Amino acid sequence: MYSSLLFLHSAIRWLVVLTLVFSIIRAILGLRHLQVFTKTDNALRHWTATTAHIQLMLGLWLYSESPIGTYFLKHVKASFSSLDVSFFGLIHPLLMFAAVVVVTIGSALTKRKQSDREKFRTMLFWFALTLLLIFVAIPWPFSPLSSRPLFRTF
C-alpha cells in the first residue's frame, strides 16, 4: 500500500509542477499580448489549485505512513539533531503546505479580479510564488538541507 501511494504521489507532484508552469506561461502571454482571460485560462487556474490540493492530501497521508514522519512525531527533540530527519519531518511539509496555501489564495484572488489584465497579473504573481516555494522545499542533490538523487528506484 505504501509503495503504491508513493508512486501516485510521485505522479501527481509532476502534474502540479506542469500545471503551475503552464499557468505561469499563460499568464505571461496574456499580459504581454493583452489577451482575454478565457474559460480555458479559468479552468487551468482551477485545476492547478485542485491538483495542489490533491497532492496535499496524498502528502499528508504519505507523511502519516512514512518511517521518517512517524519517527519525527515520536522523537521531536532528538529529530532536530539530524538535518535530514528535521527536513523531511518538519521543513518540507511546512513549505509544501505553505505552497498550497499560496496557490489557493492566488486562485481565489484571480477569480475575483474584474479585468483580464488583473487576472493574469494576479495569477502570475501567486502561482510563481507557489512554484518558488515548491522549488525551495525539494530535496535537490545540491541542497544544503537534505539531498536525494533526482531519480530514485523503488
C-alpha positions as CSV (number, residue, x, y, z in Angstrom):
1,M,0.0,0.0,0.0
2,Y,2.8,2.4,0.9
3,S,4.7,1.9,-2.3
4,S,1.5,2.4,-4.5
5,L,0.8,5.6,-2.5
6,L,4.4,6.7,-3.1
7,F,4.0,6.1,-6.8
8,L,0.7,8.0,-7.0
9,H,2.3,10.9,-5.0
10,S,5.2,11.0,-7.5
11,A,2.9,11.2,-10.5
12,I,0.7,13.9,-9.0
13,R,3.7,16.0,-8.0
14,W,4.7,16.3,-11.6
15,L,1.2,17.2,-12.6
16,V,1.2,20.1,-10.0
17,V,4.5,21.4,-11.4
18,L,3.3,21.1,-15.0
19,T,0.0,22.9,-14.3
20,L,1.8,25.6,-12.4
21,V,4.4,26.2,-15.2
22,F,1.7,26.1,-17.9
23,S,-0.4,28.6,-15.9
24,I,2.6,30.9,-15.4
25,I,3.3,30.8,-19.2
26,R,-0.4,31.5,-20.0
27,A,-0.3,34.5,-17.6
28,I,2.9,35.9,-19.1
29,L,1.5,35.6,-22.6
30,G,-1.9,37.0,-21.5
31,L,-0.2,40.1,-20.0
32,R,2.3,40.5,-22.8
33,H,-0.3,40.3,-25.6
34,L,-3.2,41.8,-23.8
35,Q,-5.3,38.7,-24.2
36,V,-8.8,37.9,-22.9
37,F,-8.9,35.7,-19.8
38,T,-10.8,32.8,-21.4
39,K,-12.7,29.9,-19.9
40,T,-9.6,27.8,-20.7
41,D,-7.5,30.1,-18.5
42,N,-10.0,29.9,-15.8
43,A,-10.2,26.1,-16.0
44,L,-6.4,26.0,-15.9
45,R,-6.4,28.2,-12.8
46,H,-8.9,26.0,-11.1
47,W,-7.2,22.7,-12.0
48,T,-3.8,24.0,-10.9
49,A,-5.2,24.7,-7.4
50,T,-7.1,21.4,-7.4
51,T,-4.1,19.3,-8.3
52,A,-2.2,21.0,-5.5
53,H,-5.0,20.2,-3.0
54,I,-4.9,16.5,-4.1
55,Q,-1.2,16.5,-3.7
56,L,-1.5,17.9,-0.2
57,M,-4.0,15.2,0.8
58,L,-1.7,12.5,-0.6
59,G,1.3,14.1,1.0
60,L,-0.3,14.2,4.4
61,W,-1.4,10.5,4.1
62,L,2.2,9.6,3.0
63,Y,3.7,11.5,5.8
64,S,1.5,9.7,8.4
65,E,2.6,6.3,6.9
66,S,6.3,7.1,6.3
67,P,9.0,5.9,8.6
68,I,10.6,9.4,8.8
69,G,7.3,11.1,9.5
70,T,6.4,8.7,12.3
71,Y,9.9,8.8,13.8
72,F,9.9,12.6,13.8
73,L,6.5,12.8,15.5
74,K,7.6,10.3,18.2
75,H,11.0,11.8,18.8
76,V,10.7,15.5,18.0
77,K,13.6,16.8,20.2
78,A,16.0,14.1,19.0
79,S,15.0,14.6,15.4
80,F,16.4,18.1,15.4
81,S,19.9,16.7,15.8
82,S,19.7,15.2,12.3
83,L,19.2,17.7,9.5
84,D,17.7,15.0,7.1
85,V,15.1,14.0,9.6
86,S,14.2,17.6,10.6
87,F,14.0,18.5,6.9
88,F,11.6,15.6,6.0
89,G,9.8,15.7,9.3
90,L,9.2,19.5,9.5
91,I,10.7,21.8,6.9
92,H,9.5,20.0,3.8
93,P,5.9,19.5,5.0
94,L,5.6,23.1,6.2
95,L,6.9,24.6,3.0
96,M,4.7,22.4,0.8
97,F,1.7,23.3,3.0
98,A,2.6,27.0,2.6
99,A,2.8,26.4,-1.2
100,V,-0.7,25.0,-1.2
101,V,-2.0,27.9,0.8
102,V,-0.3,30.4,-1.6
103,V,-1.8,28.7,-4.7
104,T,-5.2,28.7,-3.1
105,I,-5.0,32.4,-2.2
106,G,-3.8,33.1,-5.8
107,S,-6.5,31.1,-7.4
108,A,-9.2,32.8,-5.2
109,L,-7.9,36.3,-5.8
110,T,-7.6,35.7,-9.6
111,K,-11.2,34.5,-9.8
112,R,-12.4,37.7,-8.1
113,K,-10.5,40.2,-10.3
114,Q,-12.5,42.2,-12.7
115,S,-10.2,42.9,-15.7
116,D,-8.4,40.3,-17.7
117,R,-5.1,42.1,-17.1
118,E,-5.6,42.0,-13.3
119,K,-6.5,38.3,-13.6
120,F,-3.3,37.4,-15.5
121,R,-1.1,39.6,-13.2
122,T,-2.6,38.1,-10.1
123,M,-2.3,34.5,-11.4
124,L,1.3,35.2,-12.5
125,F,2.4,36.6,-9.1
126,W,0.8,34.0,-6.8
127,F,1.5,30.9,-9.0
128,A,5.1,31.9,-9.5
129,L,5.5,32.4,-5.7
130,T,4.0,28.9,-5.3
131,L,6.5,27.4,-7.7
132,L,9.3,29.1,-5.9
133,L,8.2,27.7,-2.5
134,I,8.0,24.2,-4.1
135,F,11.5,24.5,-5.5
136,V,12.9,25.6,-2.2
137,A,11.2,22.6,-0.5
138,I,12.5,20.0,-2.9
139,P,15.4,17.9,-1.6
140,W,17.7,18.7,-4.5
141,P,21.0,16.8,-4.8
142,F,22.8,20.1,-4.2
143,S,20.6,21.2,-1.3
144,P,22.4,22.0,2.0
145,L,19.3,21.0,4.0
146,S,18.9,17.5,2.6
147,S,19.6,15.8,-0.6
148,R,18.2,12.9,-2.7
149,P,19.0,11.8,-6.2
150,L,16.8,13.3,-8.8
151,F,15.6,9.8,-9.9
152,R,15.0,7.1,-7.3
153,T,14.4,3.5,-7.8
154,F,11.6,2.0,-5.8
